[in-house]
Structures are given as structure tokens and as C-alpha cells.
Amino acid sequence: MKAGAAAGVEIDAIARLEDKVRKLVGVVEQARTEQARLIAENKALGDEVSGLRKKLVDSEGTIAELAALRDEREQVRSRVADMLAQIEALGM
């Protein structure tokens, strides 16, 4: 009877070990799934950051262009004001 009881204890131990291994496999599968999701999310965020950086560079160029156009407009206003003053001085 001791042999049968020992075999039953071994089978119970093996069954518990099997359950633990199955749970561990489940945890590993969940971890892999989460890792894949996080890798995809990280790539998407990296792409978004790249797009935002490009927009930032574009907007900085637009700001510089806008400043140049404003300076040019002021120069044109100044020249027109000078021409109008010269026309008035001529008496026209």
C-alpha cells in the first residue's frame, strides 16, 4: 500500500507541476502579446513624433518666410510713402 500511496503522491505532485507549467505558459503568452502590442504602439508613436517634427520644421520655415514678407511689405510701404511725398512736393 505504501507503493500505491507514494505513486499517488507523485502523480499529485506531477499534476500540480503540470498546472504550474500551464499557468506559466499562459503568463508567457500574455507577456508576448503585451510586448507585441507595445512594440506596435511604440512604432506608431515614433511615426507620430517624426510627423510632428516635420510639421515643426515646416512651420519654422513658414514663420521665417512670413517674417521676410512682413519686412518686404514694410519696405514697399516706405517706398510708396516716399513716392507719394515726392509727388506732393512736385505739386501734382
ZAMARGU-4260 file (C-alpha; in steps of 0.2 Angstrom, whole numbers, plus 5000, padded with zeros to 4 digits):
<rodrens>
0) 5000/5000/5000 | 5014/5012/5003 | 5020/5010/4985 | 5002/5014/4979 | 5001/5029/4991
5) 5019/5035/4985 | 5013/5034/4967 | 4998/5044/4971 | 5008/5057/4979 | 5020/5058/4964
10) 5005/5059/4952 | 4998/5073/4963 | 5015/5082/4963 | 5016/5080/4944 | 4999/5086/4941
15) 5002/5101/4952 | 5018/5104/4942 | 5009/5102/4926 | 4996/5115/4932 | 5010/5127/4936
20) 5019/5125/4919 | 5002/5128/4911 | 4999/5144/4921 | 5017/5149/4917 | 5014/5146/4898
25) 4999/5157/4899 | 5008/5171/4908 | 5022/5170/4895 | 5009/5171/4881 | 5001/5186/4889
30) 5018/5194/4891 | 5022/5191/4872 | 5005/5198/4867 | 5008/5213/4878 | 5025/5215/4871
35) 5019/5214/4853 | 5006/5227/4857 | 5018/5239/4865 | 5030/5237/4850 | 5017/5242/4838
40) 5011/5256/4849 | 5029/5262/4851 | 5031/5262/4832 | 5015/5271/4830 | 5021/5284/4842
45) 5038/5285/4834 | 5030/5289/4817 | 5019/5302/4825 | 5034/5310/4833 | 5043/5310/4816
50) 5027/5318/4808 | 5026/5331/4821 | 5045/5335/4820 | 5042/5338/4801 | 5027/5349/4804
55) 5038/5359/4816 | 5052/5361/4804 | 5039/5366/4791 | 5031/5379/4802 | 5048/5386/4807
60) 5051/5389/4788 | 5034/5397/4786 | 5037/5408/4801 | 5053/5414/4793 | 5045/5416/4777
65) 5031/5426/4785 | 5044/5437/4794 | 5053/5441/4777 | 5036/5445/4769 | 5032/5457/4783
70) 5049/5466/4781 | 5046/5467/4762 | 5029/5474/4765 | 5036/5487/4776 | 5049/5492/4763
75) 5036/5493/4750 | 5025/5504/4761 | 5040/5515/4765 | 5044/5517/4746 | 5026/5521/4742
80) 5026/5534/4756 | 5042/5542/4749 | 5035/5542/4731 | 5019/5550/4737 | 5029/5563/4747
85) 5039/5567/4731 | 5023/5568/4721 | 5016/5580/4733 | 5032/5590/4733 | 5031/5592/4714
90) 5013/5599/4716 | 5003/5585/4707
</rodrens>
